[in-house]
Amino acid sequence: MSDIVIYKDKNGEVEVEVKLEDETLWLSQKQIAELFGVSIPTINKHIKNIYKEEELSKDSTIRKFLIVRQEGKRRVKREIEHYNLDLIISVGYRVKSKVATKFRQWATKVLKSYIIKGYALNQEKIKQRFSEFEKEIELLTKVIENNKLQELEAKGFLEIITKYTKSWILLN
């Protein structure tokens, strides 16, 4: 599992712990309800309507995952149905809540950007990854300097990474 920021609004972030598998993400009904700020029965109603209207098929949008959770004093393993991104988006366009409205606005913006530019970038994720990259470079530099590695390959490798980092900074 991994934490992913689905979208941000002026009031902060909505973070959802998701399962990533088969090039999509999977959420339970409870997680979808949390994402859109509505009740689980509301999500269930929309899911049933999506299948009834044949907008999506159950076979391609549902997967069961074994979940371990605390129920009272005991830990229980249960198979919980999770729904893929296609279904989550479909539900997001049906739910009536302020949070779902923000989601639709965000999704429309991302889609429009993708159509116009041919791609969509998550600037926050790029900044985060770049920050991680800088820390790795600092660590690598210290290791090479502390071990006093004189090998031409190590110094050459560090030089390439340093130049790449400077280029990335300029591009940003």
Secondary structure, 3 states (H helix, E strand, C coil): CEEEEEEEECCEEEEEEEEEECCEEEEEHHHHHHHHCCCHHHHHHHHHHHHHCCCCCHHHHEEEEEEEEEECCEEEEEEEEEEEHHHHHHHHCCCCCHHHHHHHHHHHHHHHHHHHHCCCCCHHHHHHHHHHHHHHHHHHHHHHHHCCCCCHHHHHHHHHHHHHHHHHHHHC
